[in-house]
Amino acid sequence: MESLKDALAVLEEVEKFLSSYNPKTEEDRKLLYLLISKNMRIEAEAYVKYLRI
């Protein structure tokens, strides 16, 4: 990634995917949990950087 704009574009793609995604299995549930966990870590890191500016 070269910029925050690139990161934002990736997140927008994930958002589009999730809006039409229909989980059906326990494996889907586990993957969604991993996605939620990763998102929380990303948010925490973004807030830290945001507050430093």
C-alpha positions as a Markdown table, in Angstrom:
| # | Residue | x | y | z |
|---|---|---|---|---|
| 1 | Met | 0.0 | 0.0 | 0.0 |
| 2 | Glu | 1.3 | 3.4 | -0.9 |
| 3 | Ser | -1.2 | 5.6 | 0.8 |
| 4 | Leu | -4.2 | 5.9 | 3.1 |
| 5 | Lys | -6.3 | 6.3 | 0.0 |
| 6 | Asp | -5.2 | 2.8 | -1.1 |
| 7 | Ala | -6.1 | 1.4 | 2.4 |
| 8 | Leu | -9.5 | 3.2 | 2.2 |
| 9 | Ala | -10.2 | 1.7 | -1.2 |
| 10 | Val | -9.5 | -1.8 | 0.2 |
| 11 | Leu | -11.8 | -1.2 | 3.2 |
| 12 | Glu | -14.6 | 0.0 | 0.8 |
| 13 | Glu | -14.2 | -3.3 | -1.2 |
| 14 | Val | -14.6 | -5.3 | 2.1 |
| 15 | Glu | -17.6 | -3.2 | 3.0 |
| 16 | Lys | -19.2 | -4.0 | -0.4 |
| 17 | Phe | -18.5 | -7.7 | 0.0 |
| 18 | Leu | -19.9 | -7.8 | 3.5 |
| 19 | Ser | -23.1 | -6.0 | 2.5 |
| 20 | Ser | -24.0 | -8.8 | 0.1 |
| 21 | Tyr | -22.4 | -11.7 | 2.0 |
| 22 | Asn | -24.7 | -14.3 | 3.5 |
| 23 | Pro | -22.9 | -16.5 | 6.1 |
| 24 | Lys | -24.2 | -20.1 | 6.3 |
| 25 | Thr | -21.8 | -22.3 | 8.1 |
| 26 | Glu | -19.8 | -22.5 | 11.3 |
| 27 | Glu | -16.7 | -21.8 | 9.2 |
| 28 | Asp | -18.3 | -18.6 | 8.0 |
| 29 | Arg | -18.9 | -17.7 | 11.6 |
| 30 | Lys | -15.3 | -18.3 | 12.5 |
| 31 | Leu | -14.1 | -16.2 | 9.6 |
| 32 | Leu | -16.4 | -13.4 | 10.5 |
| 33 | Tyr | -15.1 | -13.5 | 14.0 |
| 34 | Leu | -11.5 | -13.2 | 12.7 |
| 35 | Leu | -12.5 | -10.3 | 10.5 |
| 36 | Ile | -14.2 | -8.5 | 13.4 |
| 37 | Ser | -11.0 | -9.1 | 15.6 |
| 38 | Lys | -8.8 | -7.8 | 12.8 |
| 39 | Asn | -11.0 | -4.8 | 12.3 |
| 40 | Met | -10.8 | -3.9 | 16.0 |
| 41 | Arg | -7.0 | -4.0 | 15.9 |
| 42 | Ile | -7.1 | -1.8 | 12.8 |
| 43 | Glu | -9.4 | 0.7 | 14.4 |
| 44 | Ala | -7.3 | 0.9 | 17.5 |
| 45 | Glu | -4.2 | 1.6 | 15.5 |
| 46 | Ala | -5.9 | 4.2 | 13.4 |
| 47 | Tyr | -7.2 | 6.0 | 16.5 |
| 48 | Val | -3.7 | 6.0 | 18.0 |
| 49 | Lys | -2.3 | 7.6 | 14.9 |
| 50 | Tyr | -5.2 | 10.0 | 14.6 |
| 51 | Leu | -4.8 | 11.2 | 18.1 |
| 52 | Arg | -1.1 | 11.8 | 17.6 |
| 53 | Ile | -1.7 | 14.4 | 14.8 |
